[in-house]
Amino acid sequence: MLQSQTIMVCYDKVLTRPESLIRYGLAGATGTSAHFAVLFATISIATPIIASTLGAIVGCIVNYYLARQFVFASTVPGNRALPRFVGVAAFGVAVNAAIIQTFVNFLPVGISQIIASATVFIVGFILNKLWTFNERKD
């Protein structure tokens, strides 16, 4: 019974409002653009790893701000939401790596990455919607 209730809550809060999912995708694209902008702006003065890392940090900040304001319109205090957002992002990196490790053995890397990116996108959206930016107190 509990499992079916959880699925219905997930469906009601996540899948019945596709505009949030679209906004989440737009926010992610903006954060990725910021990442690339910083990467290309700093590549001539930093190593590729440093330039990309700086870009990733800026991209994460942009994604957090847009998710908080534009996607979920959250009033959850930053001292609660930000660590959760970073945790969800770190979890996404781990899921991405696990999927690539699994699928790259029998699929082309591009297809493997599409599967990984789609999975991380959906899982990240659900976790951020139901946990990171959820207004209820835990």
BELKAGI-V257800 format. One record per residue. N is the residue number from 1. PHI is phi as a letter, one per 20 degrees, with the letter a starting at -180 (* if undefined). Layout:
n	phi
N	PHI
N	PHI
//
This chain:
n	phi
1	*
2	f
3	f
4	f
5	f
6	f
7	f
8	f
9	f
10	f
11	f
12	f
13	e
14	d
15	e
16	e
17	c
18	f
19	f
20	f
21	f
22	f
23	f
24	f
25	f
26	f
27	f
28	f
29	f
30	f
31	f
32	f
33	f
34	f
35	g
36	f
37	f
38	f
39	g
40	f
41	f
42	d
43	f
44	f
45	d
46	b
47	f
48	g
49	f
50	f
51	f
52	f
53	f
54	g
55	f
56	f
57	f
58	f
59	g
60	f
61	f
62	f
63	f
64	f
65	f
66	f
67	f
68	f
69	e
70	e
71	e
72	d
73	l
74	e
75	d
76	f
77	g
78	g
79	f
80	d
81	f
82	f
83	f
84	f
85	f
86	f
87	f
88	f
89	f
90	f
91	f
92	f
93	f
94	f
95	f
96	g
97	f
98	f
99	f
100	f
101	g
102	f
103	e
104	f
105	f
106	c
107	c
108	f
109	g
110	f
111	f
112	g
113	f
114	f
115	f
116	f
117	f
118	f
119	f
120	f
121	g
122	f
123	f
124	f
125	f
126	f
127	f
128	f
129	f
130	e
131	c
132	g
133	d
134	f
135	f
136	f
137	e
138	e
//
